[in-house]
Structure formats: C-alpha cells, structure tokens
Amino acid sequence: MTTPSRNFIHLMAGCLVLGTLALWLSRQWLWPAAKPGTVRTVREVIKKFSPTAGRQLRQRFDEHGVTFPPPRVLLVAFKRERRLEIHAPDENGKWTLIHTFPILAASGQEGPKLKEGDRQVPEGFYRIELLNPNSRYHLSLRVNYPSPQDIRRALEDGRDAKNLGSDIMIHGKAASTGCLAVGDPAIEELFLLCAETGLDHIELLIAPCDLRTTSAHLTDSNPSWTASLHDQIKARLVQLIE
C-alpha cells in the first residue's frame, strides 16, 4: 500500500484553506449580515398587541362593569405576597379590583430602598413616568424613583441624595434586580393599560406586604420614618375596600 507524498498532503491542505477562505469571503460579500433589531415606537407596540393583550384587557374591565379606558388607575404591588393589582373606579367612583398579576421576580427585603446597589424594591407612592417599548425585558414601565419624597427623606437622614439609585422598572420576563418582573403577557396588558389611560392618570403604590391584614418584617437598619410610611400606605389600601 502506497502512502501519499508530502507534496500531495501539502497540496490538499492548501486547497482546504483556500476553500474555507473562499466560503468566508462569499458570505461577507454575497450574504449580507442580518439587520439589527429595529427600534419600536409606543404606537407600534399598541398596534401589535391590541388584538391579543388589548382584547384580554378590555374583557377584564367588561367583566367588572368598568369603562375602558378608565379615568384613573391605581397599580398596587405587594412585595411579600408577590402580586400586582389593577384597580380602577366604577361609574360611582368606587375602586374596583380589575385583575391581579403574579410578580415573578423581585429582589431585596421588606423595607424601603435607600441607596444605589442595595437591590431593594422601593416602597411608597409613585407614578409611571415612561413607557419603554424597547426594553431588554420585552416591555417596561419606568417608575419615578427617586420621588421628591425619597429625596427629601434622604436629605433629612444625611444620605447622599445623588446615590439613591434609579431605573426602577415594572417589566416582562422573570428575572429582576431591584425591579418587578411580571412576565411578558402581563407587561403587554399593563403597557397598553398605561398607554390608553395616560400616564398622568396612573398611580403606583408599592407596599412591603398587605398591611391591611399583617405587619411588615422590619429590622433595626430601617430608618425611623419607615413605620410612618407604612401607616400612610395602609391608609391608602384601606380606602380601596371602603
């Protein structure tokens, strides 16, 4: 049995290299790279998800006899119970629980957020200040944290008011650090709800737990004003069932 000559082996190796190079060049020249993801607008997201999430959202309001879009919305997030509720007033002005979504992920403990990097979800009274149709987490709603109250408390405590953290979101997917992840189907409905209602008419209440029925688990590291804040949150929650 004869063995291939060294020259033949070199020739075959050269052909393999040239063939690989030719294939790579053909892909670069003849097969253009995939276009990067396009930037979506809020209007485009509304149009895309209205036939699905929008229809589901309207059905939820119809089942409770509440007009959609409502004049006002109160979103209530409970950290311990891991749930986010949609409340809206009926024709008589009485607050009605429209629907509850599970919170799939949220980091930190009960108690307010105090600084950048503490991995805490804030607690208190907030608003939705921005709809983000291009979030890495499908869609997101940006919370106005730190609020004027958060900044005031930081200054009174002697904390650095420029180091309180930012970019607190309610978003899709099921992972989060300092934010509230509710999954993609839920954020689609919440995004449409906020867009249709108008951000000026959306309130957000973030509670450590359902303070109507239980007390928060606090530690000595919580500021002295935490109990007062929780009393205010409880008073707002009680109004929802009066």
N, C-alpha and C positions, 0 to 999 in steps of 0.2 A: 504494500500500500504506500502510495507516494504522499508526501506532506506538502502543503502549499509553500511556495517560496516566500522569502521575506519580502521581496518586492511586491508580490501579489497581495500579501497581507496589508502592506502599507497603502497599496492602491485602493483596496476595499475600504480601509479606514478613512482615506481621503474622500472617497465617494460618499460615505456615511456622513461625514462632517459637512460636505458641500450640500448634500440633500437636506440635512437639518437646517442649515443656514438659509437655503432657498425657501423652505417651508415657512420659516420665521419671517423672512422678508415679504413673502407673498401675503402673509396675514397682516403685516404692517401696512402694505401698500394697497392690497385689494380688499381686505376685510376691515372696514373702519371700526374703531373702538366703539363700544356701546355708549350712548349718550348718557351723561349724568342725570340723576333724578331731577325732574322739573320742580320748580317752586309752585306750590298750590296757593291759591287765594282763599279767603274765608268764603267768598261766594261760590267758588268751585267745590269746596267741601260740602257746603249746604246742598248744592245741586246733586252731588254724588250720593249723599247719604239720606236725603229726604225720602226717597222711595222705600227705604228699609227702616232705618233708625227713626226717621221722621214720622213714618206711619205708626210705628210702635209707640212713640212718644205721645202722639195725638190720641191714640187709643187709651192710653193710661189716663189722660185728662178726661176723656169722654166717660170712662167708667166711674169717675168721681163727680161728674156733672160740673166740671170746672172748665171755663173757657180757655182755649189755647189760640195764640199765646196769652199767658196770664198777665195782668197788670204788674204783678210783683212775684218774685220767687225768693224763698229762703232755703238755702242749702245748709244742712246740718250734718257735720261729721263727728262721729264718736270714735275716739281713738281706741279705747279699751274694747268696745263691742265690735270694732271694725265694720262700721256701716256708715253709709252716706244717704241721707234722706232728702227728698224733694218735697217742699211744702209750698202751697200756693193758696191764695184766698178764693173762696167761692163767691157767688153773687151777693151774699150778705156780708162779705168781709171776714168770714170765719176761716181761719187757717185750716187747710186740709192736707193730710199726708197723701201725696200722689203716688210715690213709689220709694222703695229702699234698694240701694245697690250695696253689695258687699265690698269692703275695702280689701283688696287682695294683698297689699303690702304697704307697710309704713314703719319707719324706724323710730328708735328712741323710746322714752318712757312717758308716763303721765307727768304733766307739768309743762310750763311754757318754754318756748325757745328763747335762749339768752344770748347766743353768740354764734358766729360762723364756725362750722365744723362740729357742733355738738350733736348733730344728727337728730335733733328734735323736730317734731312737727309742731308748729306754733299753736297757741290756744288763744281764743278771744274772738273779736268781732272784725270781720274783714269784708273785702269786696273782690270781685273778679275784675282785674284791670286790663287783661289782654287775652284774646283768643289766638292760639298758636296752631295754624293748620299744617306746619312743617316740623312738628316735634319728632325727636328720635323715638318717642314713646307713642307713636301713632298720631295722637292729637293731645293738646294740653290746654289748661286754663291757668293763667298765672294769677296768683294771689298777691294782693297789695301788702305783702310783708317785706320790710317792717312798716307797720302802720304808724300814724302820728302818735298813737298811744304807746306803741312799743318803743319809739324813740324817746318819748317823754320819760317813761319808766327807766330806760337805760341811763339817761342823764341824771335822774334822781338817785339812782343806785351808784353812780360813779363809774358805770361801764362805758366802754368805747362805743359811741353811737354809730360809728362808721364800720364797726365789725360785728354787726348783728346777723349777718347772713342775708341771702337774697335768693331769687329764682325759686320760690316755693310754688309748686305746681300740683294741680289735680290732673292726672294723665292716664293714658292707657297702659297696656302691658301689665306685668305682675311683679315688678321689682321697683324698689324705691329707696332713696336715702334722703330723709327729711321732707319727702313729698307724700302724696296719697295716690297710690296706683289702684285703679278701679277696673282695669281690663278694657279691651278695645270696644266691645259692643256698648258698654256703659258710657265710655267717654264720647262715643259718637252721639248718643242721646243727649248727654249733658252739654256738649258743644253746640248742638242745634238748639237746645233749650235756651242757652245763654244768648246765642245769636238772634233768635227770634224774639226773645223778651227784651233784649237790650241790656248792656252791662250796667247802665245807671239804675236798673231796677232789680239787680241781683244782690242779695246779701249772702254772706257766708259766715256761719257760726261754727267754730271748731272747739269741741269740748273734750276734756280728758276722758269722760265717761258720761253715761246718762245720769246727771246729777239730780234728777227728779226722784230717783229710786236708790241711789247709792252715793258714796263719797269717793273722792279721788285718793289714790295712793301717793302721798307726797313724802318727801324727805326733808331733812334739815337744810339741804342745799337749795331748796326752792326759796325765792325771795319772799319777804314778809307780806307783799301785796298779792300773792297768789290766791290766798283764801278769799280776799275781796273780789278778785277777778272771777273766781268760780261762783261766788254768790250772784254776780251780775249775769253770768252765763245761765245759772239755774233759773233766775227770774225770767229770762227770755224764753227758756224752754217751757216753763210753766204756762206762759202766755199761749203756747201752741195748743194746749188742751183745755183752755178755759172756754 
